[in-house]
């Protein structure tokens, strides 16, 4: 259950949000364009970051640079 410790895990890198335009999901309430986020885990398709709510969330990589 490694995902339970992601919030306290060291930051892998930092990314900046470039857009919040999603087809299926509402992400504009937890991401801010231009804000820098700490990446806690990464897969081929997703970045797991600490979002605006203060919790770790998984988002598609196309929202960040």
N, C-alpha and C positions, 0 to 999 in steps of 0.2 A: 504494500500500500504506500508506495513512494509518493503518490499524489497528495497525501495528507501533509507532507512536509514541504511542498513547493513554495509556500508563502515565505518560509524562513530560509529557503535554499539560497545559495549565492547567485547573484545575477550573472547570466551567461553573456548577455550583451544588451545594448539599449537600441530601440527602434523608434522611429517617428511615424505617427499615424498620418496617412496621406489622403484618405477618404473614408466616408462612412456610408457610401451608397451600396446597399446590399439588396439582392433580388428577393431572397426568402426570409431574411432575419432582420430584426431591428437592432442595430448596433450603435446608433447615434446617441442613445441614452447612456452608454457605458464607455464610449470612445470619443475623444475630442481631436479634431483635425489640427495638426501642428504640435500636438503634445508628445513628449518623449515618454516611452514606457519601458519598464525593466522586463526582459525576457527571462523567465524562470525555467522553461523547458521548450524544446523545439522538435517537431517531426517534419516529414517531407511536406505536409500540407498545412500544418497549423503552427501557430506560435502561442504559447501559454504565458500570459502577462498578468501583471497586477493592474486591473482596469480602474475606472473612476469610482467604482463602489468599494475599492480596497480589497477585493477578493481576486483570486486567480481565475482567469477565464481563458478559454481557447478560441482563437480567431483565425480565419484564413489569412495567409501571408499577403494576399493582395491588398490588404488595408494598410500595409506598412512599407517603409523603405529602409 
